[in-house]
Amino acid sequence: MAEAAHFQEMTPSPARRWLRRTASLLAGGTLMAGLIYGPAAAPAQAAVTAQSTGAVAVSLDALSPSAPVKGDSVTITGTVTNKHMETVTDAHVGVRVGPRLAGRSAIDDATKHSSDLPGADPREIGGKYTAKFAKLPPGISEDFSISVPVSKMDLGVDGVYQLGVSLSGQTAGAPYEQVLGIQRTFLPWQPTPQSKKTQITSVWPLISKVHLRAETSTDAQQTPVFENDDLAEELAPGGRLEQMVSLGRSLPVTWVIDPDLLASVDAMTRNYQIQVGDTQVAGKNQAVAKKWLSDLEDAVKGQKVVALPFADPDLASLAHHGKNVPGALSHLQSATEIAGTTVQTILHVKASTDFAWPASGAIDPSIVDVATSAGAHNVIASSDSLEETAGLPYTPTAARPIGGGTTAVVSDSRLSNAFQGDMAEAGASTLAVQNYLAQSLALNLQEPSKQRSIVVAPQRMPSVSQAQSMASALRTLDENRWTQPLNLIDAAKAKADPNATTTVPSSSVYPSSLRRQELPVKAFQDVRTTQSTLDNFKIILSQPDRVVTPFSNAMDRSLATSWRGDTKGARAYRSGVQSYLRSLTGEVQIVQKSDMTLSGRSATIPVTVQNKLLQPVKHLVLKLRSTSPNRLQLGDDKAAVAEQPLEIAGGHSQTVKFTTSINANGPVRVYAQLFTEDGTPYGTAKAMPFTVTVSEMTLTVMLVIAGGLLLLVLAGIRMYTHRKRTAARAAAAGGDDPEQPSDPETDTGAENGNPPGTGEKVDR
């Protein structure tokens, strides 16, 4: 395209130069006409041609001021690098200004061809406004700095002008002056303030990835455990989140905050642990966390703050894959309910919870339905999604009523995406800033008599370099020459353009690239399973908040938008939450019971239940079931099943005894299992089996045993009386002899082992 083209200056004859110049103009004239407002070029800016060499890379590291006014001088600094195999001689860097670009589409086209060769560009300003190099060897870079007064740039009416910085020189293979590299950018020219300024709303997002685990340490304080120490790096000086706060505090922005980030940083201000493999180590960045929160609190004081639902749930995933999973939408509701409270508690500022922000601002009817189901009335959408279909010659105001009392706050995609990619290189940052300023001015000039409200919603987690570039652009706009700031809450209330598109696109046009990043149905099913386990667990707890709160937050984090692009990490996090909850429920368990034997008509079966939790448990029932009630019956009711309530102190065990009734001999399989009071099986453990061998005593056996005992008693009595009689006879035979050293030895004589005859009298 002509506006992105290059040129060539050659030292051969004037006729030859004229022919090449004419050919270039004929080739580019048609395209150029669509990119400029007025004449193709002023006489002093006659176009020249360039060959497709591209041997030298030109980087524009800084352009100051970014938007000059009358009387300014524009200083351009940068670097040229020889990528060719030949040395460049007689080299110089020059500046070329023009043409004035006709609207936002022209800027888009010029951006695509910002360093193309060949093409058509105006002549260099030349003279002393160049930087010269005697030679530029292969692989060598040289810095340059050129300062050009605005008066030398021939800037005409207000608008966006293309500015090119080129390196010209000679090589051994082409011993004539030619353009060997060029970099084009934009120069906004609005020396006097506009009477109708565009209202710009700049969303400043404070969002991070998931950092906190569901797990806490086993102490009374429930010390939080972090996945790693990455959050501390973001909060530390120079870190991403530190820069977002440091830069944003001096900018006219609306803070859009994920409350989970605040909760995570707040947890870091106290004792915390970091998971390292299978162990946990103490975190040491409490001071960093405290300073960041203090700085943020100062930054948002008196400013508008919007709180997203806790953990920034993925609304599109929920709409496309989760809304048919029972209970999935309830997580969005609870995440919205705690959002404002979290911000108020930590930052001491009231935040609006009336906004929903789907991933990349892409919407369809199902996303809008889900986004507003928790009470939000405003949905931040992208102009790439809610595209204009009425052929308006201007960009309409962001607020659009889309039915049902819902307002789509449509962000401008060009401005919102201006700082994508790596901005670490100064050249990339400079180009992005100039593009942003150019687009904002071109937007204003579309309809200078009509004030419009435009919203800019960048990527959710800008890098340090992206944030710095965004801040640089906003500082330039802060001069309020063609824009003025407006907060997001007021932008949502702005009067809508009656001609703007308000029809939400169908789900069939939802971008496939975004759909591929969504959480699957399995993610919502996993969360449902976790919720069911938690509901069953909390019933028995005397202090349920110690468990319910961290696990509810963890389930919200399982659905975070930040999991996009990290399917494996999202799955691992959900699995970790489930595993930890199962391990906690397993802390209340039946102690392994060995097989046992019972004898008699009745006996007891002892069963021990252990509570390893730190808190007491209650509302728990232990049930015992006999698989052979014809042999072994349980409880006072003599049934197949018996149950007893349990209340166990933290860190203690309780043994429960079940009475039994034995009806027949043999082994009986018995099952012990814990239930909640409503009859739901507790935990994930199956019923514990053990075998009871029962031995019943019949009436005959009992009579025989009783008879044997009676005979033993009678025999004892007989022996006792017999000895007494014998002692008495001996005393009578001895007279009054006082000396009786001992009783005479009893002689029982020989005993006949045969039974006495019939009618024989036996002394007893």
MOFEN-V598809 format. One line per field, one symbol per residue. phi: phi as a letter, one per 40 degrees, with the letter a starting at -180 (. if undefined). burial: 1 if it has 9 or more other C-alpha atoms within 8 Angstrom, else 0. Layout:
BEGIN
phi->???
burial->???
END
This chain:
BEGIN
phi->.ccbcbaabbcccdcccccccccccccbccccccbbcbddacdcbccbbacccfcbcbbccabbccbcbcgcbcbbbaabbccccbccbfcabbbbbhccccgccccdccccbcbcbcibbccccggccbbbbcabcdgcbbcaabbbcdcccfcccdibbcbbbbbbibbccbcacacbaabbabbcbacbcccbcccbbbcbcbbbccbccccbccbccfdcbccabcccccccdgcdcccccccccbbcbbcbbcdccccccccccbcabbcbgcbbbccbbcccccccccccdcccdgbcbbbcddgfccccccccbbcccdgcccccccccccccccccccbfbcbcbcbbbcdfgcbadcccccdccchcbbbcbbccccccbcgccaccdccbcbgggbbcccccccccccbcgcbccdccccccccccccccccccccaccbcbbbbbbcdcbccdcccccdcccccccccfcbbacacccccccccccccccbccccccbcdcccccccccddccccccccccccccccccccbcccbcccccccccccbccccdgbdccccccccccccccccccccbaccdbccabbbhcaabbcbbbbbcccbcbafbbbbbbccbccbbbbgccfbcbbaacbabccgbbbbbbbcbbbbachcbcbbbacbcccgcdcgbccdccabbcbbccccccccccccccccccccccdccccccccccccccccgccccbcaccccbcgcccccccccgccbcb
burial->11111111100000001001100110011011001100001000111111100111111111111111100111111111111100111111111111111111011011101111111111111000111010111110100111111100100000111111111111100001111111111111111000011111111111100011111110000111111110110111001111111111101111111111111111111011111000010010110111011011101100011111111111111111111010011011101111110111011010111111111011111111111111011111111011010001000111111100011111111011111000100111111111111111111101110011111111100101111111111111110111111111001101010001100110000100000011111011111101101101111110010011011111111111101100100110110111011101111111000000011111100011111110111111111111111011111001111110011111111101011111111001111111110000011000010111111110000100000000000100111011100110010000000000000000000000000000000000
END
